[in-house]
Structures are given as C-alpha cells and as structure tokens.
Amino acid sequence: MLRVATSQIYRQANTAISDRQTAVSKLQQQLTTGNRLLEHADDPVGSARLMALNGELGRYEQYQRNIDSATSRLNAEEGALGDAGDILQKARELTVQANNDTLNADNRRHIAAEIRQLHSQLVDLGNAQDGSGEYLFGGFQSQTAPFAPASGDPQQIIYHGDGGQRLAQTGPTATLAVGDSGSEVFQVDSADPTKGLFATLDRLATTLETAPTSLHAELATALSEIDGGLNNLNGIQAKVGVRLQALESQEFANSDFSLHLHQTLSEVGDLDYAEAITQLSQETLGLQVAQQSFMRIQSLSLFNYMN
C-alpha cells in the first residue's frame, strides 16, 4: 500500500509540472504571435468567426486588386482617347487649311502627307496596350491587335476585335466597365471598313493627293465626319471619367469596411498582452512551486516513510 501511495504522489506531482509547462509554453507562444487563439479547440466559436472574417477580408482584398487593375486600364484608355482627340483636332485644322482655293497641287499633297501620318498614328492608338500588355480596344479579344491593314490595301483598316466590354467586380454588389470596344471608339464597322475615322482620314488624304480642282464639298464632308469623331471621343472620355470617379468612391467604401473587418479580427483573435503577461507570471510561479515539490518527493525513500 505504501508503494502505491508513493507512486500516486509521484504521478500527481509529475502531472502538475507537465500541466504548468504546457500552460507556460502556450502563453509564451501567444505572446510571441500576438494571437489569442492558437488552435481551433482554444475557442471553436471564436475560431469559426475568425475564419469567416478572414474570408471576407480576402474578398475585399480581391476587390482592391480589381480596382487597381481597372484604374490602371481606364487611365491608359483615357490617355489614348486624349491623344486620339489631339490627332483628330490636328486633322481638322489641316482640313480647314486645305479648303483654300489658293493652294496648288503641291500644297495639297504636302497636307495629304501629314494626314497620312496622322492616320498611321491613329491606328497605333487603336492598338494601344495597357500595363499588362493587353489591347485596350479589342473588346474581349484583348490578346490580339484589334486594327490591321486590309490585304492589298495598307490604308484600309480592318477591325479584328469584338463589341465585348469587360467588367470588374469592385465591391460585393458593384461591377464596372473597364474598357470600350474599338468599333465604338473609332466608329469602325467591321462589316464595312469604308466607314469610320480611319476611312475618313484615308479618303481625305486620297482626295488631296488626286483632286486638281476645288474640293469644298469633299472637305466639308470630311470636316463633318471628323467633328462627329471628336464628339464621339469626347463622350467616351466623359464616360471613362465617370468610371474613374466611381472606382475612387468604391475604393473609399471598401477601405472603410476593410478597416472595420481588421478591427473585428483584432477584437476576436488578438491577445490581451497585459492579461497574458499576468497569467504567464502566475503560471511560471506555479511551475517553480510544482518543480520544488517534485524535487522533495524524489528525495523521499521508503526509509523516510518508515521513520
């Protein structure tokens, strides 16, 4: 009976030390990580809530990535539209300049050469790319240059994109268009390449190169088409500006909610350092007492009990 009692005392003392060591180790880990919950078993309800909150935070981080990408793409489009407007404005000035009966054939050919250069620049803008190398004006066909010369006629430009408009999800219920098709921007009919801004500049240059007499009617038509193109570009630029403002507003809203999520995560999962330090001090003291008691038990022998 005496041996059994000694064994029980020994096991109890050993268990007390082990429990204290586990508690100290856990508190030290909590203090190191700053996390109150180290395992699901620590607080099943709190752990489940943390998982849900982290999932929600991850979705908002994805919204922010979508906003960043959309902002970059729309800024690139806005720049390209502005440059296209400058080109058309220059073409308009040249058209007005050409509509002068005092000009001779050489003068008109010189203006035509400038128009050809503007035509080339406008095609390059139609094939502008965003920061990731995708084409801005191809619709859903963003991996292929949307505008290319027709076979056998380098001045006739064919649209190879589509009318698709990409959307980005920027919030739980918010989506936003992040581009415009080249057919809309440059007024190109893929079924009829003789229509659109590229065709207008091509016809204008050809007219100036070949017509020897007064060109009032032809130039008036070209001027009207250029003005229509400018108005169209201005309208699309305005829509892009509205989208950029919407992205900024959504970013602020998402930021506010993300801050709320971080605060809630902190309330649920962060460690109360003052409380943890107090507990660690208590558990460390308890461990020292348990170890001292265990040392005394180890020094006991059957002889001690018999005396």
Secondary structure, 3 states (H helix, E strand, C coil): CHHHHHHHHHHHHHHHHHHHHHHHHHHHHHHHHCECCCCHHHCHHHHHHHHHHHHHHHHHHHHHHHHHHHHHHHHHHHHHHHHHHHHHHHHHHHHHHHCCCCCCHHHHHHHHHHHHHHHHHHHHHHCCECCCCCECCCCCCCCCCCEEEECCEEEEEEECCCCCCCEEECCCCCEEECCCCHHHHCCCECCECCCCHHHHHHHHHHHHHHCCCCCHHHHHHHHHHHHHHHHHHHHHHHHHHHHHHHHHHHHHHHHHHHHHHHHHHHHHHECCHHHHHHHHHHHHHHHHHHHHHHHHHHHCCHHHHHC
